[in-house]
Amino acid sequence: MLSVLGGTQRSFHVALFFLVLVVLLMAGFLQVDIEMFTPLLRIKAQDSFRDSTPVTNIMFLKTHKTASSTMLNILYRFSESHNLTVALPKDSMFHLGYPWLFVARYVEGMEQNGPLDHHFNVMCNHLRFNFPEVQKVMPNDTFYLSILRNPVSQLESSFIYYKRYSPAFRKVKTLDQFLADPWKYYNVSTGLKNAYARNNMWFDFGFDNNAQPEEGYVRRCLSEVERQFQLVLIADYFDESMVLLRRRLRWQLDDVVSFKLNLRSQRTISRLTPESQERAKRWCELDWQLYQHFNRTFWAQLYAEVSPRQLREELAQLRARRRELTTLCLQDPEPKNTTQIKDQNMLPYQSGDAEILGYNLRQGLDNATLHICQRMAMPELQYMAHLYSLQFPDKPPKGIPLPKK
């Protein structure tokens, strides 16, 4: 009896195999999209992707005004949920020595453990990239990534955010006015404070932001970034970037879902004239070439990973999950200004003429949900101080009030 049943099962599987083969051949012959016949195969493939071992050694070069605060939150949350160690700024510092070139001693804990003890999993705070020094802190198998933004909008954001800090921006009322005659206000001799005013992303990668954009020099620098960084994301296509990031790091969906952080109010966003936009590209020519190059490589890498149909599906999943968490966590999906935020310990840092928005959490959340929601909405300084206290309980805290648990 058992042999008869076994033979019947084998016959069924053989018949099923040939049926699937015929369907696929017909689909190819009729030029039909095979994906419509294989939803179960795709689901199985995605399940196996989610079950794979995630990448946990990560160096993120946090460039300025490029959605990098949102990226920082994603990395902080992943680090905390997986009990990873983060290379945090030493003592009362809030960044890793920026705007000076990074050196390993800016990291808390390097003195005790020594530069050859690679014990940090994640590095993601602001620094000016210096590869040999970063290598002293991070393991040899570290995944290096960064993010870029269209230099026109990046410069507009920098102008508002660093209006009172950068000497080049202080004496002008608008960015249009500055771009009409930038050399009237920009002085190379004023030093590093003016890095925010010209080729700021180029500067963050460790290069000279005042260098001439000669073809050979630019090509050598771009090649250097390509050698050192496995992935450069594009802030203008943030959701698409999260699809590619998740695949490269083998993370789960919730690991890359986020709320927008360090977001400005609409009233502090300037609309540049078309002439100013073109002037911004010329003024920040190095940033413009950096952005154009890695915008091209980003899309090439993305479509090497996913088909257009898969991309649409994964974007829909990401956005649907973001909507779910927004409804679950927030009183109002729209971010609030400082006068509207009820928990004063959730206030984001305010800078220049920018009005930085934050969030109010929904009341009555259970402890587990509150933990998730609070981490997603927590401003970067508070989260950095929280992680610092967890990793260095014997050190004096950063002195930043933390949200109540």
N, C-alpha and C positions, 0 to 999 in steps of 0.2 A: 504493500500500500504506500509506504514512504517513498519507494523508488518511483512509483507512478506519479505521486505528487511532485517529487523533485523534477521528474522529466517534464511535467506540465509547467512548472515554474520556469524551467530553462527555456522551454518553447515560447512562453510569454515574453521573457526578457529579450530573446532573439528577435521575436516579431516586433517588439517595441523599438528595438535598436534600428531595425530596417525602416520602420515607420518614420522615426525621427530623421534618419538619413534621407529618405525620400522627400520629406517636407523641406529640409534644408536645401537639397538639390533643386527642388521646384522653386524655392524662394530665390535662389541664385539665377536660375534660368529666366524667371519672370521679372528679375531685377526688383524684387520686393525687399524691403528692409528686414533683414534676418532678426533684428532685435525684437520685432513684434512677436516672434515665435518663441523667444527665449527669456521671458521675464523670470522664470524660476531659476534659470542658470545665473542670471545677473544677481538675483537675491542671494543665492548660495555663495557667489563670488564675494559679494559685499560682506556677508557674514564671516567668511574666512579672513577677510581683510581686517575686520574689527577685532578678531580674536588673535591677531598676530602681535608679536612683542613690540611695544612702542619705543620710539627713540627717546632717550631720557637725558643725554648729554648734549646741550644746546647752547650756542652763543648767538644772541640776537643783538646786532648793532642797532641801537635805538637812535635813529636819526630824528631831527627836530621837525615838528609840525607836519607829521606824515601819518597820522593815525597810530603812532607808535605807543601812545599811552594805552590805547585799547589792546594792542599787541602785548604790552607789558602785563596787563591784567590777565590775559589769557595764559601767559607763561607763569605768572605768580600762582594762579589757581591750579594749574597743572602741577607745579612744583609742590604746593602744599598738599594736594590730594594724593600725590605719589611719594610723599616724604623725601623729597629731593632737597639737596643743599643748594642755596643760591649765593653767588658771589656778590655780597652787598657792600655798600660804601662804608668805609671805616669811621668809627667814632660818631661824631655828629654830622658828618657829611651826608648830602642827599644825592650825590652823583659820584662817579668814579673818576674824579680829577678833572672833569671837563671845565674849560676848553683846552687844557694842556693835554699833550699826548699821554695816553694811558700808560701807567707802570703798575706792576703787580702789587706794590705796597699800598695802593689805594684800597685794596680789598681787605675787609675785616677778616682776621684769622690767618693771613698769610705769614705774619711774623712768627706765630707759634709753630706753624706746621712746615714752614719752609717752602721755597718756590718750586721744589721738585715733587711735592706731595699733592698730586692732582686729586683733590677731594671735592671739588665743586661740580655740581651737575649742570647748573644753569647760570648764565651771565646775561643780564638784560637791561641793566641801568645805563643811563647816559654816560658815554665815554667817547673820546676821540681815538679811533682805532689805531692800534699799534700791535701788529700781529705777533712779533716775538714775545712781547710782554703778556699778551693774552694767553699764549701757549703755556706760559709758566703757571697759569691758574687753572686752565681747562684740560681735560683728558685728551689723549691723542685721537680718539674716535669722535670728537665733538662735531656736531652738525652746525655749520655756520650759515646764518641767514640774516637778511636785513629787509628794509622796506623803503621805497622811494615814492615821491609824489610829483605830479606835474609842477615844475619849478615856478610857474606863474602863480598858481594858487598857494604853493608853499611859501613864496616870498610875501604874498599878501597876508598870510597868517602870521609869519614872522614879524612883519611890520607892526601889526596890532599888538602882538604878544610881547615883543621886546622894544616897544616904542620908547620906554623910559630908560632902557638899559643900553641899547646900542647907540653910540655917539652919532652915527650916520642918520639915525631916524629922529633924533630929539628935536631938531630945529625945523622940521617940516610938518605940515598938518596932514597931508595925504600922501599915499604912495604914488599917485599920479604926479604930484609935484616933485617928489624925489626922483622918479624915473625920467622926468623931463631933462634933468641935468644932474645925474648921480654924483659926478666927480666934484660938484660944488659942495657936497655934504659928506662924501666918503673920503676918509684919509687913511691910507695904508699904515701910516706910522702910529695910529692910535691902538694898534695891536689886536689882541684876540677878541676884544669885545665887539668888534665889527664883523666877526665871522657870521653873525646872524643876518647881515645885510647883503652878503654876496656869496653865491656858491656854497651855501651852508651845508648841503648834503655832501658835496665834494670834500669839504673840510672835515665832516664827521668821519669820512672814510680814511682820514689821515693825510690827505693831500693838501697842497697849497691852493687856497681858494682865490689867490690873486695871480696865479700863474697865467701865462698866455695860452690860449687854447690851440696850440700848434698840433697838427695832426699826429705826428709821431709821439709826442708827449701824451696826448689823450689816449691814443691806442695802447701805449704801454700801461697806463693806469687802469684802463678798462680790462686789459688782460690780467693784471694783478688781482683785481676784484674777482674776476671769473675763476682764477686759481684758488682763491682763499674762501670764497662763498659758494656753497652748493645751491643756494636759492636766494633770489632777490624778489620780494613781493612788490605789488603796485597798489598803493593806497586808493587810487582812483577806481580800482576794481577790487574792493576789499573782499567781497563775498567770493569772487572767483579765486582770490588769493587764498582764502580759507579752504576752499576745495582742494587746491593743490598742496597747501601746507599739511592738511590732514592726511592726504595720501602719502606724502613724502615721510612724515613722521609716524605714520601708522597709528594715528590717534582715533578716539571715538568722537562721534558727532558733538556731544556736549562739551568736549574739550576745546572746540573752536567756536562755539556759540558765544556771543558777547553782546553787551550794551555799549553804545558809543560813549567813550569817556573823553574828558578834556575838550568837550564840545563847546563852541562859542555860540552866543545868542545871535540871531539874524541881524540885529541892529549894529553889531560890531563887525560885520562882514562887509567889505568894500567891493563895489563892482567896478573893475578897472575898465578904462576905455580900450577899444581895440588897439590904439596906438601904444598905450602903456603895456598891453600884453606883449606886443612885439618887442618893445624896449626891454621888458623883463627877460625875455628869452636871450636877447643879446647881452644884457648886463650879467646874467647868470649863464653864460654860454657853456661853461664846464658842467654845471648841473643839468643843462638842457641836453647835452650830449650823453651824459651819464643816464639820464632818464630815458631818452630815446632808445639807447642800446639795450637797457634791461627791460624796457617795455616789450621790445621785440623778443628777447630771449624768454621772457615770462610766458607769452602766448605760445611760443614754440614748445616750451616745456609742458604747458597745460594740455595742449592738444596732442602731445605725445602720450599723455597719461589717460585722457578721456576723449570720447567722441562728443560731438555737439549734443547729441541726445542725452548721454550720460551727464554732461555738464548741466543741462537744464534740470535733470532729475535731482542731482545733488544740490544744486542751488535751491530748488524748491524745498528739499528736506531741511536745509540749513535755515531758510527763512521761516518755514513753518515752526521749527523748534524755537527760533528766536521769539516769534509771536506768542507761543505757549508760555515761555519763561517770562516774557514781558507781562502777560496777563496774570501769571502766578505771583510774580515778585513785586510789581510796581503799582502804586496807587493810581498813577497816571502815566501812560506811555511817553508823554512829552517831558523832556528834561526841564528842570526848574532853575531859576536864578537863586542867588544867595538868600534873598529875603523870603523865598518860598520853601526852602529846604528846612524841614522840621528838626532833624537831628543835626545839630551844629557840628558834630564830629564827623559828619559825612560831607562837609563842605569841601569842594575842590579848591586848590590853590589858585589865587587870582593874580594875574600878571599884566602889566602894561595897561593898555586901553581895552583889553579883551574882557568880556563878561563870560566866565566859564560856568557852565551849567552842571547840575548834578541831579540826583534822583531822590524821591521819597519812596520808602518801602511800604508795602501793604501791611496793615496792622493785623495782629492776631495770628501770625505765621507760627507753625510749630517749630521746634528747635532745629530739626534737620533742614527744613525748608528755609528758615531764616539764615542758617549758615551758608547755604548755596546762594541765596539772593543777595545777602550782604556782601559776599566776596565779589559777585559780579558787578555790583554798583559802587564798590569801594574805590575812592580816588587813589592815585598811585602813591602819594606820600604816606597816607595812612596805611596802605597795604605794605609798603616797604618797611615802615616802622613795626608793623605787626610781625612780619617775617623775621626782622632783626631780633625782636624780643624772644621769638621762638628758638632761633638758632643760637643766640648769645644771651641766655638768661642771667648770666653773671655780670654782663656789661651794663653800664647805665643806658636806659632806653633813649630813643631818638628825641623824645620830648614833644611828640606829636600826639594830641588826644585821639584815642581810638574809639570807634563805634561800640556801643554797648552790645553785649552778646545776648 
